[in-house]
Amino acid sequence: MAEKTVQNYVQMEPTGKETLGRVELAPEVLEVIAGIATTEIEGVAGTRGNFATGVVEKLGKKIHGKGIKTEMTEDGLFVDVYCFVKYGYSVPKVAMEIQTQIRQAVLNMTSLEAKEVNVHITGIHFEKETAE
């Protein structure tokens, strides 16, 4: 089984005569920030998870980072979002709103600028009809 390497994202060091230390962000923090920003967009039905996140959510725990993949390279921060759109909403409009919202949220909360925010629409969510 392949072992996942954890890479922390290092924040800019403060400039000035007093240096208090370094700030490191775990990749999961950025995934949670991007996940919350995504679910706040009108027209997003949810993000894609795997079997394990589905079981955990059935037990009552909310997984905010599911469907989000972050990667920090020498070129910058890359974010991939895998989500479902509600039926009746414009897919390009929703995708552009997701990109804007994630860029703003990550910048405001971490001072990291996302180089790319790639939105992958994995499906359309239809409302279930209620039998009356």
C-alpha positions in Angstrom: 0.0 0.0 0.0 1.4 3.4 -1.0 2.1 5.7 1.9 0.8 9.2 1.6 3.4 11.9 2.1 2.1 14.9 4.0 3.5 18.2 2.8 2.8 21.3 4.9 2.3 24.6 3.2 4.7 27.2 4.7 3.3 30.7 5.1 5.4 33.8 4.3 7.7 34.7 7.2 7.0 38.0 8.8 9.3 40.9 8.0 10.4 43.3 10.7 12.7 43.2 13.7 10.6 40.7 15.6 10.2 37.2 14.2 8.0 35.1 16.3 8.3 31.9 14.2 6.9 30.1 11.2 3.3 29.3 10.2 2.6 26.0 8.5 -0.7 24.9 7.1 -1.6 21.2 6.7 -3.1 20.4 3.3 -6.4 19.4 5.0 -6.9 23.0 6.2 -6.9 24.3 2.6 -9.2 21.5 1.6 -11.7 22.4 4.3 -11.6 26.1 3.4 -12.2 25.3 -0.3 -14.9 22.7 0.6 -16.9 25.2 2.7 -16.5 27.9 0.1 -17.8 25.5 -2.5 -20.9 24.4 -0.6 -21.9 28.1 0.0 -22.4 28.6 -3.8 -26.1 28.5 -4.9 -26.5 25.7 -7.4 -23.9 23.3 -5.9 -25.6 20.1 -4.8 -22.5 18.7 -3.0 -19.0 17.5 -3.5 -17.9 14.1 -4.6 -16.5 11.9 -1.9 -15.4 8.3 -1.7 -16.9 5.3 0.1 -15.3 6.1 3.4 -16.6 9.7 3.5 -20.0 8.5 2.6 -20.1 6.1 5.6 -18.8 8.7 7.9 -21.5 11.2 6.8 -24.2 8.6 7.2 -23.1 8.4 10.9 -23.7 12.1 11.3 -20.3 13.7 10.9 -19.8 16.4 8.2 -16.7 16.1 6.0 -15.9 19.6 4.7 -12.8 18.6 2.7 -14.3 15.9 0.6 -14.1 16.3 -3.2 -11.2 18.8 -2.9 -7.6 18.1 -3.8 -4.9 20.7 -3.2 -1.3 20.6 -4.4 1.5 23.0 -3.7 4.3 23.1 -6.2 7.1 25.5 -7.0 4.6 27.3 -9.4 2.0 27.9 -6.7 -1.1 26.4 -5.2 -3.4 24.3 -7.4 -6.9 23.3 -6.2 -9.1 20.7 -7.9 -12.8 20.6 -7.0 -15.1 17.7 -7.8 -18.8 18.6 -7.4 -22.4 18.0 -8.4 -24.6 20.9 -9.8 -28.3 21.1 -9.1 -30.5 20.6 -12.1 -31.6 23.9 -13.7 -28.5 26.0 -12.9 -26.0 27.2 -15.5 -22.9 25.0 -15.2 -20.4 27.5 -16.5 -21.8 30.2 -14.1 -21.7 27.9 -11.1 -18.2 26.8 -12.0 -17.0 30.4 -12.3 -18.6 31.3 -8.9 -16.8 28.3 -7.3 -13.5 29.5 -8.7 -14.0 33.1 -7.5 -15.2 32.0 -4.0 -12.4 29.6 -3.4 -9.7 32.1 -4.5 -11.2 34.7 -2.2 -11.6 32.4 0.8 -8.1 30.9 0.5 -6.5 34.4 0.1 -8.5 35.9 3.0 -7.8 33.1 5.4 -4.3 32.1 4.6 -2.7 34.9 2.4 -1.9 32.2 -0.2 -2.9 33.0 -3.7 -4.3 30.0 -5.8 -2.5 29.7 -9.1 -5.3 27.5 -10.5 -8.7 26.5 -9.3 -9.9 23.6 -11.5 -13.6 22.7 -11.2 -14.7 19.3 -12.3 -18.5 18.8 -12.6 -19.0 15.1 -11.9 -22.8 15.1 -12.2 -26.2 16.8 -12.2 -28.4 16.4 -9.1 -32.1 16.1 -9.8 -34.6 17.0 -7.1 -36.6 14.0 -5.9 -40.3 14.2 -6.4 -42.4 13.9 -3.3 -45.3 11.5 -3.5 -48.4 13.2 -2.1 
